[in-house]
């Protein structure tokens, strides 16, 4: 498992006077325990910085006042640790974030006396408490399935916040979305953590079981942050073929692909009809 983060540019800007904020970025999304850099850059327009302050959800946690000693001050936060040794000016390093670190971040810059005119910008950060284990797949492994049987397979991902999205694959091919239920989320009232649950319902076709085996994969994911999967193989009793070649992936065709396949079949019938009538 590898956690990745992407910078988020600032979403809103306050009134600009003699100092203009030109860039604001926060690392997002982050996993619990990770960290990153908060970046606030500005352009002086005839004024100098008296103080630069960082806030999260309205709480100040970092201040840079270049004319004071020490110039950098940090304030205890329940959301993360501030690394004052690596931080400088508007660039702040945070470590070991908690779920509560998610929210709105604000960089505020004040000019020098006597007017102390202020500019600010904000950006949002998302923090995720990742699942402790791979998703779990549940199906009937003890008794072999039969062709044309309607099958239900369940998948769940436990103890996360927020709950991840779940997606099914059969033989490494995405399934028809109509076969999947919507994600259900169950909340643990003690821990506050969430569990995702999703069911897959489909009719077992010969094309799905090359060599008499059905491979089902479930993926739990958060965009740009986390992707983890589990896979199970189910035995299928041999039966008469429906005419589709073993290993065909035609069962996952959707939309235009299905209409295209039907059109080709219709065209083939038209072309062969004169030969048959002879």
N, C-alpha and C positions, 0 to 999 in steps of 0.2 A: 504494500500500500504506500502510495506516495501522495503527499498533500501539495498542491500547487496553489498559487495565489496570483491574481491579476490586479493591477492598480485601478482605482476608480477615480475619475476626475471629479472636481467639485461640482456640486449640483446647483448652488446658488451663491450669489455674491452680494454683499451689502454695499452701502454707499461708499464710494471711493473719493477721497479728498487728495491729499498730497502723497499718499502711499497707495500703490495699486498692487493687489495680489495677482500674480500672473499664472501660478500653478499650485494646485492642491491635490494631493493623491494620498490614498490610504490603501493598505494591502487588503484585498477582499476577493474571494472568501478566504477565511482562515479556519483551521481546525483548532480545537481546544489544545492548549499547550504550545502552539506555534507562536511566531512573532513576525515582526517586519518593521518597515520604515514608514513613518509619517513624513510627508514632504510638503512644506509651505514655502513658496518663493514669491518674491515681490520686486517691484520696481520703485525706486525713489523718484519723486517728482518735486524736488525742491524742499523736501523735509527729511528728517532722519528718524530712525526707529527709537522710540523710548522703551517700548515693551512689546514682546511677542508672546502670546499665550495660546496654549492648546487646551481644549475642553472636550469631554465626552459626555453626552447626555446632560449638558449643563454644568458638569463638575470640572474645575480646573485641575490639571495634573502636571503641567509643565509651564515654566515661565523663563524667558530670556530677556534680561535687561542689560544691554551692553555697557552702560555707564556705572553699573554697580559691581561690587565684589562680594561673593562670587556672582558671575553673570547669570549662571543657570541655577534655577531652583526647581525641585520636583516635589510633588505632594502625594502622599500615600493614596493608592487606588485599589479597590477590591477587584478591579477588572483585569489588571496586568501589572508587570514590573516595568519601570522606566529605567533604561540604561543611560545614566547621566554622563558616563565616561565617553560613550560613543556619540552622544547627541551634541549638536552644535547649531546655533542660530535657530532656523525653523525646521531643521531635520532632526527627528526624534526617533530613537529606536525603542520599540516595546518588545517584551518577551513574555512567554508563558501566559497567553491570554486565556480568559475564562469565557463561558457562554455569555455572561453579562457584558463583555466587551463589545458585543454587537450594538450598533446604534449610530447616532449622528455625531460626527466629529467636526469641530469648529476651530479654525485658526483665526486669531484676532490680532491685528497689528495697530498699535497706537503711535502717533507721531509725538515729537517732543513738545515741551511746554512753549507757549502758554496754552495752546488750544487743544492739544492731545487728540487731534482728529483721528478717527479710527476706520480701518477697513477690515472686512472679515469675509470668509468663505466657508462653506460646509460640504461634507461628503459623508456617505453612509458606508458602514462596514458590516459585513455578515460574518458571524462566528458559528461554527457547527461542532456539536459534540458527536463525533463519529461513532458508528456501531462498534461494539467490542469484538464482534466475530463476523464471519461470512454469513450471507443469507442462508436460510434453511429451506430445503425443498422437501415436501412431504407428498408421497403418492403410494400406491399399492405395490411395494417391491416384492412381497412374499409370493403373490399369485400373478402369473403371467397375464398380460392383457390379451385381448382378442381383436382381430381386425374388425373394423366398423363399430367397435364399442365406443360409447361416449365416455370420455375420460375427464376427470377433474384432478388437477395437480395444484397444490398450494405452495406459496412461498412467503416467508416472513423475514424481516430484519429487525433485530431487537436492540433496545436501549440506546437510542440516539436522540438528538434534539437539534433541529426538527427531524422528523422521520424522513428517510430517503425515499426516492422513487424506485419502483421495482419494474423490471421488464423481463419478459420471457423470450427464450429462443428454443427452437426445435432443430436439432442437427446443425447448430450454429447459424440458422436462418431466423430472422425476426418473424414472429407469428402475426397473423391477422389481428389488428387491435380489437376487432369484434369478439375475439375469443377470450379476451382478458376483462376481468372485472375492474372497476375503479380501485385505486389505492384506498385501503381502509387504515385509519390511524387509531391505535389504542394507547391511552395515557396511563402510566404507572402513577397512581396518586401519591405514593410514598416518595419516589425519586423525582417525579416530574418528567422522566424520560419517556420517549415515544417508541412504539413498535409499528412498523409498516406491515400490512398483510394484503396479499393479492391472490386471486384464484384464476386458473386457466381452465377453460372448458372447450373440448374439441372432439370430433369424431375421428377415430384412428383409421387412416387410409394406408394402403400398401406402400404408397410412395414415401411414407414417413419412416419406414422400418427396413432400411437396407440391412441385410444379414440377420433379420429378425430382432433387431435392437432399436429402441427408441431413446434418443439422447435429449434430455431437457436441461436447459441452463436458465438460471435466474440471476439477474444483475441488479445490485443495489447501487445507486449512484446519486451524487450531487454534481451539478455542472461545474466544470473547471477545478474540482477539488478531490473527488473520490469516486472510484470505480472498483467494485469487488463482486466476484461471482462465485456461484456453486453450481455443480453439474451432477446429474444422476442419470444412470442408464437403466432402462426398464426392459424386461424380456417380453416378447410378443409371440404368441402361438402362431405357427405356420398356418396359412390358409390360402385359398385360391386368390390369384392376382386379379386386380380389377382391369388389367391391361396397361397400367402405367408402369414404366420401367423402374426397377428398384433404384433408390437413391435420387429419383426425380424430386426437384424442389418446387414443383408446380403448385403445391398447396399453399405457398406463401405469397403467390402473385396477388396483387391488389390493384384496384383502380384501372388505369390505362393499360397495364400489363395484362389483366384478365380480358379486357375488351379486345386487345390486340390478338391474344391467343384464340379467342372465339372467332374473330374475323378470319384468321389464317385457316382455321378448321372449315369454315363455311366456304372459303375460296377453294380449298382442296376438293370439297364435295362437288362444286360446280365444274371443276376441271376434269374430275374423274367420271362424271355422269355420262358423257358421250361414249366413253370407252366401255362402260358397263353395259350400256344399251345395245352396243354392237354384239 
